Amino acid sequence: MDKKKLEGLEFLTSLVTAFLLFVLGALQISKGNKFSFLIIIAGILMAANAYVKYKKYKESNI
């Protein structure tokens, strides 16, 4: 697999994972789970990871 395609795939999987964590966190908050903030923190960290991967992907395409 080409390195550019692999970097793009890493970005997309990180972005999808962050989105799914935010959805899961919202569902847990609606159910009243006491520790749902941990899921939201994990979602924020995955979103930051996706941003870093996006910057790396953009730099490699220039």
C-alpha positions in Angstrom: 0.0 0.0 0.0 1.2 3.5 -0.8 2.3 5.7 2.1 0.0 8.5 1.2 -3.0 6.2 1.1 -2.0 4.7 4.4 -1.8 8.1 6.0 -5.2 9.0 4.6 -6.6 5.8 6.0 -5.1 6.4 9.4 -6.8 9.9 9.4 -10.2 8.5 8.4 -10.1 5.8 11.0 -9.1 8.2 13.8 -11.9 10.6 12.7 -14.6 7.9 12.6 -13.4 6.6 16.0 -13.7 10.1 17.5 -17.2 10.5 16.1 -18.3 7.1 17.5 -16.9 7.9 20.9 -18.8 11.2 20.9 -22.0 9.4 20.0 -21.4 6.8 22.7 -20.6 9.5 25.2 -23.9 11.3 24.4 -25.8 8.1 24.8 -24.2 7.5 28.2 -24.9 11.0 29.4 -28.6 10.6 28.4 -28.7 7.4 30.4 -27.2 9.2 33.4 -24.0 7.3 33.6 -21.7 8.8 36.3 -18.4 8.2 34.4 -19.5 9.2 30.9 -17.0 12.1 31.0 -14.2 9.5 30.5 -15.7 8.6 27.1 -16.0 12.2 26.2 -12.3 12.8 27.1 -11.3 9.8 25.0 -13.3 11.3 22.1 -11.4 14.6 22.5 -8.1 12.8 22.5 -9.0 10.8 19.4 -10.1 14.0 17.7 -6.8 15.6 18.5 -5.1 12.5 17.1 -7.1 12.8 13.9 -6.1 16.4 13.6 -2.4 15.5 13.9 -2.8 12.7 11.3 -4.6 15.2 9.0 -1.7 17.7 9.3 0.8 14.9 8.5 -1.3 13.8 5.5 -1.6 17.3 4.2 2.1 17.9 4.5 2.9 14.8 2.6 0.7 15.8 -0.3 2.3 19.2 -0.8 
